[in-house]
Amino acid sequence: MHPKALALVPLLFCLAGLPGALRAQEPAGGVRTVAIDEWAVPWPDSRPRDPDVAPDGSVWFVGQGGDYLARLDPESGELTKHDLEPGTGPHNLIVDAGGRVWYAGNRAAHVGRFDPGSGEITKIAMPEPEAGGRDPHTLVEDGRGHLWFTVQGGNSVGRLATESGEVRLISVPTERARPYGIVVSPAGRPWFTEFGANKLATVDPESLALREVELPRDDARPRRLALTSDGAVWYVDYARGYLGRLDPESGEIAEWPTPGRPSRSSCGSSRRTAMSSICSPPCLNAGSDDGWRR
């Protein structure tokens, strides 16, 4: 397999519910082994990333460097590519319950909606394309007719009404906070990380009031996060290689160092495990010099 094709592999299988992709077997000794299926992405240097599973079991992902959306059929292995306009720079996508694909046009200041049946693309422009809305980053659906998304360089978080196309942007008070990963609770409340600061933040879905939560260490840099069934917010600290847990009710924060050999972090010159992402139930992607691991 081409080495660059491996970049997508750990992302694909962090997704729970992909039939047949992960097959765990637990032998008598209690050590669990996992079989992993891999598919080569045939478009080199296109930076495939951020997959999501559609209602029909197919897997969609973006080519951030290649300006495309793509679909994988896990049963046949067939890959289908749908080109976007040059310079779109899609960073992330999600597939809604109707099978429509929503993507973040990170370099083109819009959120796009792709209809797989017709091939039609609808672009929803950001209200402040040169400021707070200039680079939509990561999308998530709230199940209530809205998409929430981070705007990293624009230092804001946004809410998009999927039927009307209305976009509301909420500025983050911390300068250069770099809003990054985002999730939504069952109650419809978004939580997101501030990758440029030592903070998590949340938005009241009714009033749109934003509240920041400062982490214990000044040098923490949370990147991605996930929610568990008990309501806890889990995050990975990319700079220090820690796993953290916030109790939203009490405000209590606990952190644990992650195991593994040291590796080079792009956040600085010191050597540490660079934690990249987290999904629910908690699983981690750790970046190291020799590739990505799950």
N, C-alpha and C positions, 0 to 999 in steps of 0.2 A: 504494500500500500504506500502511496505517496505520503511523505511525512506530513505535509500540510493538510491532508485529508483527516488526519488524526485530531486536528483541532476541534472538530465538531463532535467527536465521539463521546467525550465525558459529559458534554452538555446534553446530548440526546438521552443519555441514560440516567440523568438526574431527574428526569420526568417520571413521576409515578404513573402507573396505569398504561404504559405502552405494552400491549400484549406480546409476549414472547421475547421481548428484548432482554430482560433479565430473568434468569432461571436459577433460583437459589436451591442448593441441595445441602442438607445438613447431615453429615456422616455420623457414625456412632460416637466418634470422639468429640463431637460438639463443635467442630470447626466448620464454618460455613464457607462453601465455595460458590462462586457466581460465574455463570457463563455469559459472555458478552458478544453480541453480534455487532459487526462493524460494516459500514458502507463507505466507500471512497467517494468523495465529492469531486466531480470531474472538471471543475473550473478552478484552475490554479490561481493562487495569490488573490483570492476573492474574499477571504476572511469570513467563512460561514460561521454563524453564531445564533444564539438565542432562539432555540427551537420551541415549538408549542405543538401539542397534539390536538388535532381536529376531531369533531364528533364522529367522523367515519374511520378514525384510527390512523389516518395519515399524519405525517409530521411535516410541519412547515418551518422554514428558517429563512433568515436573511443572509445575503452576501454583502457585508458592509463595504468592502473594498471593490466589489464587482457590480454594485447597484442593481441587485435583483432580489426577488422572492423566489423560493424554491419549495417543491413538494416532494417528499419521499414516501413511497408506498412500501412499508416494512415487509409486506408479504412477498412482493415481486422484486423488490430492490430498485424499482424504476424511479428515476429522479427527473423532475420536470422543472424547467427554469422559466421564470417570467421576468423580463427585463423592465427596469424602471428607468426614468430619465437619468442621463449622466449627471453626476453631482448630487444625487439624492442622499447617498450615504446612510442607508437604513441601518439603525442601530439595534432594533428590537421589533418583535411582532407578537401579537396574540391572535387567537382564533376564537370568535364568539360562538354562541350556541347555535347560530344559524349557518355556521361554516364560513362566514365572512372573515377575511384576513385584514387586520389593522396593523399598520406599521408606523414607526417613528422616522420621519424624514429628517434625520439629524443635521444634515448639511444644507437642507433646503427649506427649513422653517415651516414644515407642515406635518400633519398627521394624515396618512393615506388609508383609504379603505378599498380593498381589492375584492371583487366578486369573482370567485373561481369559475362560476358557470358562464358568465358573459365575457370575462376578461376585462371588465370595465374598472377603471381606477378613479376614485373620487378623492380629491385633495381638499383638506380643510386647513386653510392658512392660519398661522398664528397671528393674534391681534397686535403683537409687538415684535415684528420679525427682526428688528435691529437691536432689540434690547431683551426684555424678559422672556420672549418667546422664540429666541433665535435658533435654539438647537434642542428640539424635543428628543428625549433620551430613552426612557424606559416607560412602557405602557402597562397598565393593569386594569382589569374590568371589575366593577363593583357589584354587578348583578342587579343594579337598580337603574339601568339606562345611562350610565356614565362610564367613561374611561378617565382614570387619573394617570398623570404622567409627570415625570421629573424633567426639568430643563436645566442641564448642568451648567453650561456657560452663562445662561440667562439668569441663573440664581433664583429660580422660582419653581413652583409646582403648579400643575394645571388640571382643570377638570373639563372634559368635553362631553356634551350631551349627544348621544349617538344618533338620535332621531333629528334634532334640529340643527346640529352642528355648532351650537353655541360653545364658545371656549371662555373659561374664566381662568385668569392667572393670579396666583397668590405669591407675592414676593417673600423671600426668606430674609429675615432681619440680619443674620450673620453675613458679613461681606465675604465674597468668594467661597461660599459654603459648598458649592458643587453638588447640588442634590443629585442622587444617583439611584440606588436601588429603591423599589417601592412595592408595598403589598397593601391589601385592603382586608380589614377584619370582617367577620360575618355580619357585624352591625353596620358595615359600610364606611368605617373610619379608615382613611389611609394613613400609613406610617411610611416614612422614608429615611434614608441615611443622608448625612451631610459629609461627603467624602473629603471635602476640603477643611473639615473641622472635626472636633471630638464630640459630635452631637447626632442624636436622632431627632426626628420631628414628626408631628402629627397634625392633621387638619380636622376641625369639626365639620362634618359634612353638611350641617344645616347653616351655621353662621359663617363658615369658611375662615374662622379664626385659627391661626397657626400657633402651635406651642412647641418649643424646643426642649429637649432633654439632654443635659450635658453629661457626658461619660466621665468616669473617675480620673482618667489619665489625659493630660493635655496633648500627648503625642498619639492618641488613638485616632485612627482613620477608618470608620466603618464604611463598608462598601455595599454589601448586599445584606438582606434580612429575610426572615420568614416568621410566620405565626404558627403556634401549636394550639391544639384543641383546648388547652387550659387558659388561653388568652395571652400567653407570654409572647414577647417579641424577642426573637433570637437574631443575633447579628454576627458578622465576621469582621474582625479588625485587621484590615489588610496590612497596615504598617507594622503591627507588633506580632501578628500571627496568633491572635487570641480569638476564642469563641465567647460571646457574651449573651447574657439573658437579662431582659428588663421585665419586671412585673409592672404593668401599666397602672394597676390599682394602688399599690403601695409605693411605687417609685424605686423599689429595691433593685439594684444591679449586681449581678455576679459575673465573674469572668474566669476563664480557664485557659492556660497555655495549651496550644495544640502540639501533639507529638510529631516526630519526623525529623529527618536530618535538616541542617540549615540549607537555605537556598537563597538566591539573590532576589531581593525585592526591588521592583522598579520605583518604590516610594523613596528609596534612599540608598546610601552606600553600605549600610550595615547588612550582615547576612542573617536572614531569618526565613521562616516559612511564610510565604505570601498567600494569605487566604483570600480567595477570589469571590466565591459565591456560596450560597446556602439555599437549600430548598426544604420543603416540608413534606414528609417527616424529615428532620434534619439530616442532611448529608452535605459534604463539603467538597469543593474543588480547590486543590492546592497547587499553585504554580511553582515550578522549580526549573532549574536550568535545562533539564532534559525533557521538558514537555509538561503536559497537564495530566493530573491524576484524579481519580474519584475514589 
